[in-house]
Amino acid sequence: MDQNQHEMYEYARRRIKQKKSLYFHFVVFFLGSIFLFITNKWIGVNKESNWYMWLVTIWIFLFILHFIKVFITDSFMNKNWEREQINRLMTMQEKKIEQLKNEFENKKP
């Protein structure tokens, strides 16, 4: 297996791990929300209180952040994006160094 194939395999493996983690997070969120609802209705001291809704709201916000990271942020900020950014910055640095060299050469007496 050459280097490029190995990188592609590692990227695919990492993406699958991220998606698996997200799906697991959703299942835990769903079951946890049901558990909190049942706990509030059966065991809750004040049956009119909806304290569990605050927990579920915070939890769904965290799940949405996790979803955005996996399916939006990581889908376009991957290895190719990193390489492009590194190449762009290196090109800018090389141009700046060349410019400084030219300025230095021109200032010599």
Sequence and secondary structure as in RCSB ss.txt:
>XXXX:A:sequence
MDQNQHEMYEYARRRIKQKKSLYFHFVVFFLGSIFLFITNKWIGVNKESNWYMWLVTIWIFLFILHFIKVFITDS
FMNKNWEREQINRLMTMQEKKIEQLKNEFENKKP
>XXXX:A:secstr
  HHHHHHHHHHHHHHHHHHHHHHHHHHHHHHHHHHHHHHHHT SSTT  HHHHHHHHHHHHHHHHHHIIIIIHH
HSSHHHHHHHHHHHHHHHHHHHHHHHHHHHHH  
